[in-house]
Amino acid sequence: MTDDLRDQVHAAARRARVAADELVLATRERKDTALLEMAAALRKRTPEILKANRKDLDAGKAAGLPDNILDRLTLTEARVDGVATGLETVAGLPDPVGQVITGGILPNGLELKQVRVPMGVVGMVYEGRPNVTVDAAGLALKSGNAALLRGSSTAENSNTTLVGVLRDALESVNLPADSVQLLPCHDRASVTHLITARGLVDLVIPRGGSGLINAVVEQATVPTIETGVGNCHVYVDSHADLDMAESIVLNAKTRRTSVCNAAESLLVHKDVADEFVPRITKALQQESVTIHGDEQFARQPDVLGATDDDWGTEYLSLDIAAKVVDSLDEAVQHIATYGSGHSEAIVTSDVAAARRFTARVDAAAVFVNASTAFTDGAEFGMGAEIGISTQKLHARGPMGLTELTSSKWVVWGEGHTRPKA
C-alpha cells in the first residue's frame, strides 16, 4: 500500500511538471482568463460546494472536532464568494514571471538581467481549511507554478469538489487541468512521499498547527517555507489612547479566534493598568473571552490565574493571556521569550515608543495602532495568500505571487569568451 501511495504521489508530481512546463510559457492574458473563469465557476457551483462542505461539517461534529477547527472548515456562500473575489484580485495583479529584478550592460558588453521565474511544482500541506485550496491554486497559477495540494481528511469532500471545479475551469480555457491536483489525504504517508520527492517537487509549504509544520520542516528533503503558528501580542503602552486600545484588543482577539493572526496575549503598561485592566477585563468578558491573567489581572472577577504555559499558548479560542509590564522594554522581552514571530502590535501615541517597538520586535508583521487581524494576504493587497511565513529566508509574512517565484540570471553576449586564467 505504501509503495502504491508513493507511486500515486510521484505520478501526480510528474504530471504537475508537465503542466508547469506549459504554464511557464503562458501569457498573463491566458492565466488571468483562467483565474476569472475559476472565480465564475466557484460562484456558479456554490450550491454543490456547500453540499460537499456540509458532509465534512457533519462528519467533523460527529467526530467531536472543536469549534475553532469547525470554524476553519466551514464554507458559507459569503466565504465562497470571498475566495472567488480573491482570484479576481489576483488576476488584476501584475504578473511576476519575467519581471526584471536588476540588470544592465557590463563593461565587457555582456547584457545581464536577473528575472523572476516560477518555482515549478509547489506542494501545499494544510489542515481543514478548504479556502486554502482555492487560494493556493490561484496564486500558483498566476505565478506559473503547478500545485500539488494535500489537504486533511476532515475537508476531503470540500477539497475534492473545489479542485474539480477549478480543474474544469482550467480545461475550459485550454490550460492543463493538472496545474491543480489533490493528493490522497487518508494516509499520512502521502505527506511523507510529497515532502521527500526531491527532484520531482521544487517547494513544499506546510500550513497548519505546530505539529504539522514541525513534522514537515524536520522530515522534508524538498525545500520548505515554514509558516509558523501565531502567538500574537497586543501591547498597550503608557501613552495609549485607551478607547483605541480597547477597540484594537477586542478586534484582535474576537474577530475570528480560529485564525493565526488573532491576538493570544495582552500586555499592559503599569502606568495605565489601574484604569485599563478593569476596563478591558469587563469588555473581554462581555465578549465571552476567558482571561488567564497575572497577579494584577487575577484580582478582577472571574479571571483565571495564568500559568507559564499560558504565555506561549496559541489558544485559537475565546481565551487570552494578560499581563501588566513595567516598561516597553519588558513588553519587548516578553514577546521575544514567548512570541512566535508572527504579528505583534503596540497601541501608543508616543512616536518614539512606537519606533523603538517596531525596531526591536522580531516578527513578520509589526503594527502601530492597528489590529493584528490585518496580517493577511488579501488585506496586504496580494489578493490571497499561500501562507504567512515566520522564517527569515526567502519569504517573510504573508506570501503572495512574488514569494512563489525564484530568479534566474539571463546573460546575452555576442560571442564573448573569458580569457584563460
C-alpha positions as CSV (number, residue, x, y, z in Angstrom):
1,M,0.0,0.0,0.0
2,T,2.8,2.4,0.9
3,D,4.6,1.7,-2.5
4,D,1.3,2.2,-4.3
5,L,0.7,5.5,-2.5
6,R,4.3,6.7,-3.2
7,D,3.7,5.9,-6.9
8,Q,0.4,7.9,-6.9
9,V,2.1,10.9,-5.4
10,H,5.2,10.7,-7.7
11,A,2.9,10.2,-10.7
12,A,1.0,13.3,-9.7
13,A,4.2,15.2,-9.4
14,R,5.3,14.2,-12.9
15,R,2.0,15.3,-14.3
16,A,2.5,18.6,-12.4
17,R,5.9,19.0,-14.0
18,V,4.4,18.6,-17.5
19,A,1.8,21.2,-16.6
20,A,4.4,23.6,-15.1
21,D,6.4,23.4,-18.3
22,E,3.3,24.7,-20.2
23,L,2.5,27.3,-17.6
24,V,5.9,28.9,-17.7
25,L,5.2,29.9,-21.3
26,A,1.6,31.0,-20.6
27,T,0.9,34.7,-21.2
28,R,-0.6,36.9,-18.4
29,E,-3.7,37.1,-20.5
30,R,-4.2,33.3,-20.6
31,K,-3.5,33.0,-16.9
32,D,-5.8,35.9,-15.9
33,T,-8.6,34.5,-18.2
34,A,-8.3,31.2,-16.3
35,L,-8.4,32.9,-12.9
36,L,-11.6,34.8,-13.9
37,E,-13.1,31.6,-15.2
38,M,-12.2,29.8,-11.9
39,A,-13.9,32.6,-9.9
40,A,-17.0,32.4,-12.1
41,A,-17.2,28.6,-11.8
42,L,-16.9,28.8,-8.0
43,R,-19.9,31.2,-7.8
44,K,-21.9,29.2,-10.3
45,R,-21.3,25.9,-8.4
46,T,-21.6,27.3,-4.9
47,P,-24.6,25.0,-4.0
48,E,-22.6,22.0,-5.0
49,I,-19.6,23.2,-3.0
50,L,-21.7,23.9,0.1
51,K,-23.3,20.5,-0.1
52,A,-19.9,18.8,0.0
53,N,-18.8,21.1,2.8
54,R,-21.9,20.1,4.8
55,K,-20.8,16.5,4.7
56,D,-17.4,17.4,6.1
57,L,-19.0,19.5,8.8
58,D,-21.4,16.8,9.8
59,A,-18.6,14.3,10.0
60,G,-16.5,16.7,12.0
61,K,-19.2,17.4,14.5
62,A,-19.8,13.6,14.9
63,A,-16.1,13.2,15.5
64,G,-16.1,15.8,18.2
65,L,-13.9,18.4,16.4
66,P,-13.6,21.6,18.5
67,D,-15.4,24.7,17.5
68,N,-12.2,26.5,16.2
69,I,-11.5,23.7,13.8
70,L,-15.1,23.6,12.7
71,D,-14.9,27.3,12.0
72,R,-11.9,26.9,9.8
73,L,-13.6,24.0,8.0
74,T,-16.8,25.9,7.4
75,L,-17.7,27.3,4.0
76,T,-20.6,29.7,3.5
77,E,-22.0,31.5,0.4
78,A,-20.1,34.6,1.6
79,R,-16.8,32.7,2.1
80,V,-17.0,31.1,-1.3
81,D,-17.7,34.5,-2.8
82,G,-14.7,35.8,-0.9
83,V,-12.3,33.3,-2.3
84,A,-13.7,33.9,-5.8
85,T,-13.1,37.6,-5.3
86,G,-9.6,36.8,-4.2
87,L,-9.0,35.0,-7.5
88,E,-10.3,38.1,-9.4
89,T,-8.0,40.3,-7.4
90,V,-5.0,38.1,-8.2
91,A,-6.0,38.3,-11.9
92,G,-5.7,42.1,-11.6
93,L,-2.2,42.0,-10.1
94,P,0.9,42.3,-12.2
95,D,2.4,39.0,-13.4
96,P,5.7,38.4,-11.5
97,V,7.0,36.0,-14.1
98,G,9.6,37.7,-16.3
99,Q,9.9,40.8,-14.1
100,V,13.4,42.2,-14.3
101,I,14.8,42.5,-10.7
102,T,18.1,44.1,-11.7
103,G,20.4,44.2,-14.7
104,G,22.4,46.3,-17.1
105,I,25.3,46.2,-19.6
106,L,28.6,45.0,-18.1
107,P,31.9,46.8,-19.1
108,N,32.7,43.9,-21.4
109,G,29.4,44.3,-23.3
110,L,27.5,41.4,-21.8
111,E,23.8,42.2,-21.2
112,L,22.9,40.9,-17.8
113,K,19.4,40.6,-16.3
114,Q,18.1,38.9,-13.2
115,V,14.4,37.9,-13.9
116,R,11.7,36.3,-11.8
117,V,10.8,32.7,-12.8
118,P,8.3,30.2,-11.3
119,M,9.3,27.7,-8.7
120,G,7.9,24.9,-10.8
121,V,6.0,22.3,-8.8
122,V,4.7,23.6,-5.4
123,G,3.3,21.3,-2.8
124,M,0.9,22.5,-0.1
125,V,0.3,20.5,3.1
126,Y,-2.5,22.0,5.1
127,E,-5.2,21.2,7.6
128,G,-9.0,21.6,7.4
129,R,-9.2,24.9,5.6
130,P,-10.8,24.5,2.2
131,N,-10.3,28.2,1.3
132,V,-6.6,27.4,1.2
133,T,-7.3,25.0,-1.7
134,V,-8.6,27.9,-3.9
135,D,-6.0,30.5,-2.7
136,A,-3.1,28.1,-3.3
137,A,-4.3,27.1,-6.7
138,G,-4.9,30.7,-7.8
139,L,-1.6,32.1,-6.6
140,A,0.3,29.1,-8.0
141,L,-1.3,29.5,-11.4
142,K,-0.7,33.2,-11.7
143,S,3.0,32.8,-10.7
144,G,3.4,30.0,-13.3
145,N,3.5,27.1,-10.9
146,A,1.7,23.8,-10.8
147,A,0.1,23.0,-7.4
148,L,0.0,19.7,-5.5
149,L,-2.5,20.0,-2.7
150,R,-2.5,17.7,0.3
151,G,-5.4,18.8,2.5
152,S,-6.7,17.0,5.5
153,S,-9.3,14.2,5.6
154,T,-11.6,16.4,7.6
155,A,-12.1,18.6,4.4
156,E,-12.0,15.7,1.9
157,N,-15.4,16.3,0.3
158,S,-15.0,20.1,0.2
159,N,-11.5,19.9,-1.3
160,T,-12.4,17.3,-3.9
161,T,-15.3,19.4,-5.1
162,L,-13.3,22.6,-5.2
163,V,-10.5,21.0,-7.1
164,G,-12.9,19.5,-9.5
165,V,-14.4,23.0,-10.2
166,L,-11.0,24.5,-10.6
167,R,-9.8,21.8,-13.0
168,D,-12.9,22.1,-15.1
169,A,-12.4,25.8,-15.4
170,L,-8.7,25.3,-16.5
171,E,-9.7,22.9,-19.2
172,S,-12.4,25.3,-20.4
173,V,-9.7,27.8,-21.3
174,N,-7.2,25.3,-22.6
175,L,-4.8,25.3,-19.7
176,P,-3.7,21.9,-18.3
177,A,-6.0,20.6,-15.6
178,D,-3.0,19.0,-13.9
179,S,-1.9,22.5,-12.9
180,V,-4.0,21.8,-9.8
181,Q,-4.1,18.3,-8.3
182,L,-5.4,16.9,-5.0
183,L,-3.3,14.2,-3.3
184,P,-4.7,11.4,-1.2
185,C,-5.5,12.5,2.3
186,H,-6.3,9.4,4.4
187,D,-2.8,8.2,4.9
188,R,-0.1,10.4,6.4
189,A,2.4,8.6,4.3
190,S,1.2,10.7,1.3
191,V,2.7,13.7,3.1
192,T,6.0,11.9,3.5
193,H,6.1,10.9,-0.1
194,L,5.4,14.5,-1.1
195,I,8.0,16.2,1.1
196,T,10.7,13.7,0.1
197,A,10.0,13.8,-3.6
198,R,13.3,15.7,-4.3
199,G,13.7,16.2,-8.0
200,L,10.0,16.0,-8.6
201,V,8.8,18.7,-6.3
202,D,10.5,22.1,-6.1
203,L,9.0,23.5,-2.9
204,V,6.6,22.5,-0.1
205,I,4.7,24.9,2.1
206,P,3.1,23.5,5.3
207,R,0.2,25.4,6.7
208,G,-1.5,24.5,10.0
209,G,-0.7,23.7,13.6
210,S,2.8,23.5,15.1
211,G,2.7,19.7,14.9
212,L,2.1,19.6,11.2
213,I,4.6,22.4,10.5
214,N,7.4,20.9,12.6
215,A,6.9,17.4,11.1
216,V,7.2,18.8,7.5
217,V,10.2,21.0,8.2
218,E,12.1,18.3,10.1
219,Q,11.4,15.5,7.7
220,A,11.4,17.2,4.3
221,T,14.2,16.7,1.8
222,V,12.4,19.1,-0.6
223,P,13.0,22.8,0.2
224,T,10.3,24.2,2.5
225,I,9.0,27.6,3.7
226,E,7.9,27.5,7.3
227,T,4.6,29.1,8.1
228,G,4.5,29.4,11.9
229,V,1.8,29.5,14.5
230,G,0.5,32.8,15.8
231,N,1.1,33.6,19.4
232,C,0.3,37.3,18.7
233,H,0.5,40.1,21.3
234,V,-1.1,43.5,21.7
235,Y,0.9,45.8,24.0
236,V,-0.9,48.8,25.4
237,D,1.7,51.5,26.1
238,S,1.7,54.1,28.8
239,H,0.8,56.7,26.2
240,A,-2.0,54.7,24.7
241,D,-5.4,56.1,23.8
242,L,-7.4,53.7,25.9
243,D,-10.6,53.9,23.8
244,M,-8.4,52.9,20.8
245,A,-6.7,50.2,22.8
246,E,-9.9,48.6,23.9
247,S,-11.2,48.6,20.3
248,I,-8.0,47.1,18.9
249,V,-7.7,44.4,21.7
250,L,-11.3,43.3,21.1
251,N,-10.9,43.2,17.4
252,A,-7.6,41.3,17.5
253,K,-9.0,38.8,20.0
254,T,-12.6,38.2,19.0
255,R,-13.0,39.0,15.3
256,R,-12.2,35.4,14.4
257,T,-10.5,33.3,17.0
258,S,-9.5,30.3,14.8
259,V,-7.0,32.2,12.7
260,C,-3.3,32.6,13.3
261,N,-3.4,36.4,13.3
262,A,-5.8,36.5,16.3
263,A,-4.3,38.0,19.5
264,E,-3.5,35.5,22.1
265,S,-1.7,37.7,24.7
266,L,-2.3,41.2,26.1
267,L,0.4,43.3,27.7
268,V,-0.5,46.5,29.6
269,H,2.0,49.1,30.9
270,K,1.8,49.6,34.6
271,D,1.1,53.4,34.3
272,V,-2.3,52.7,32.7
273,A,-3.1,49.4,34.4
274,D,-5.2,50.7,37.2
275,E,-7.7,52.2,34.7
276,F,-7.3,49.8,31.8
277,V,-7.1,46.4,33.5
278,P,-10.7,46.5,34.9
279,R,-12.0,48.2,31.8
280,I,-10.6,45.6,29.3
281,T,-11.4,42.7,31.6
282,K,-15.1,43.7,31.6
283,A,-15.0,44.3,27.8
284,L,-13.4,41.0,27.0
285,Q,-15.7,39.1,29.4
286,Q,-18.7,40.7,27.7
287,E,-17.5,39.0,24.5
288,S,-17.2,35.7,26.4
289,V,-13.4,35.7,26.5
290,T,-11.7,33.8,29.3
291,I,-8.7,35.8,30.7
292,H,-5.7,34.0,32.0
293,G,-4.0,36.8,33.9
294,D,-1.1,37.7,36.1
295,E,-1.5,38.8,39.7
296,Q,-2.9,42.2,38.8
297,F,-5.4,40.8,36.3
298,A,-6.3,38.0,38.6
299,R,-7.7,40.5,41.1
300,Q,-10.6,41.1,38.7
301,P,-13.7,38.9,38.9
302,D,-13.7,35.6,37.1
303,V,-10.1,36.0,35.8
304,L,-8.1,32.7,35.9
305,G,-4.5,32.8,37.2
306,A,-2.0,32.4,34.4
307,T,0.5,29.6,34.3
308,D,3.8,29.6,32.5
309,D,2.2,27.6,29.7
310,D,-0.4,30.3,29.1
311,W,2.2,32.8,27.9
312,G,3.3,30.6,25.0
313,T,-0.1,29.2,24.0
314,E,-1.8,29.8,20.7
315,Y,-5.4,29.3,22.0
316,L,-7.3,29.7,18.8
317,S,-10.3,30.2,21.0
318,L,-12.0,32.8,23.2
319,D,-9.1,32.8,25.6
320,I,-6.3,35.4,26.2
321,A,-3.3,35.6,28.4
322,A,-2.9,39.0,30.1
323,K,0.0,40.6,32.0
324,V,1.0,44.0,33.4
325,V,4.5,45.1,32.5
326,D,6.8,47.7,34.0
327,S,8.1,49.1,30.7
328,L,8.1,48.9,26.9
329,D,11.4,47.0,27.2
330,E,9.8,44.4,29.4
331,A,7.0,44.0,26.9
332,V,9.5,43.5,24.1
333,Q,11.4,41.0,26.2
334,H,8.2,39.1,27.0
335,I,7.4,39.0,23.3
336,A,10.9,37.8,22.5
337,T,10.5,35.0,25.0
338,Y,7.0,33.8,24.2
339,G,6.1,35.1,20.7
340,S,6.1,33.0,17.6
341,G,7.5,35.7,15.2
342,H,4.1,36.2,13.6
343,S,2.4,39.5,14.3
344,E,2.8,42.0,17.2
345,A,1.0,45.3,17.9
346,I,1.6,48.4,20.0
347,V,-1.0,50.9,20.9
348,T,0.6,54.3,21.7
349,S,0.6,58.0,20.9
350,D,4.3,58.2,21.6
351,V,6.1,58.1,18.3
352,A,9.5,57.3,19.9
353,A,7.9,54.4,21.7
354,A,6.4,53.1,18.5
355,R,9.7,53.4,16.6
356,R,11.5,51.6,19.4
357,F,8.9,48.8,19.5
358,T,8.9,48.3,15.7
359,A,12.7,48.3,15.6
360,R,13.2,45.8,18.4
361,V,10.3,43.4,18.0
362,D,11.3,40.4,15.8
363,A,8.2,39.4,13.9
364,A,7.0,39.1,10.4
365,A,4.5,41.9,10.9
366,V,4.5,44.7,13.5
367,F,1.6,47.1,13.9
368,V,1.3,50.5,15.4
369,N,-2.3,51.4,16.5
370,A,-3.8,48.7,14.4
371,S,-5.2,45.2,15.0
372,T,-3.1,42.1,14.3
373,A,-6.1,40.9,12.3
374,F,-4.7,42.7,9.3
375,T,-1.9,40.2,8.8
376,D,-3.5,38.7,5.7
377,G,-2.5,38.5,2.1
378,A,-5.8,40.0,0.9
379,E,-5.5,42.9,3.3
380,F,-1.9,43.5,2.2
381,G,-3.1,43.8,-1.4
382,M,-1.9,40.3,-2.5
383,G,-5.5,39.2,-3.4
384,A,-4.9,36.0,-1.4
385,E,-2.1,34.3,0.4
386,I,-0.5,30.9,0.3
387,G,0.5,31.2,4.0
388,I,2.3,33.5,6.4
389,S,5.9,32.8,6.7
390,T,7.6,33.3,10.1
391,Q,11.0,32.4,8.9
392,K,13.6,34.9,7.6
393,L,14.9,33.3,4.4
394,H,13.3,33.9,1.0
395,A,9.9,35.0,2.3
396,R,8.5,36.5,5.5
397,G,5.0,37.5,6.4
398,P,2.0,36.9,4.0
399,M,3.2,35.2,0.9
400,G,1.7,36.1,-2.4
401,L,2.8,35.9,-6.0
402,T,6.4,37.2,-5.7
403,E,7.1,34.8,-2.9
404,L,6.2,31.9,-5.2
405,T,8.9,32.8,-7.6
406,S,12.7,32.4,-7.8
407,S,15.0,34.1,-10.2
408,K,17.5,33.3,-12.9
409,W,20.3,35.3,-14.5
410,V,19.9,35.7,-18.2
411,V,23.1,36.8,-20.0
412,W,23.3,37.8,-23.6
413,G,26.6,38.0,-25.4
414,E,28.0,38.4,-28.9
415,G,30.5,35.6,-29.0
416,H,32.0,36.5,-25.6
417,T,34.6,34.2,-24.2
418,R,36.5,34.6,-21.0
419,P,40.3,34.7,-21.0
420,K,42.2,31.8,-19.6
421,A,43.4,32.3,-16.0
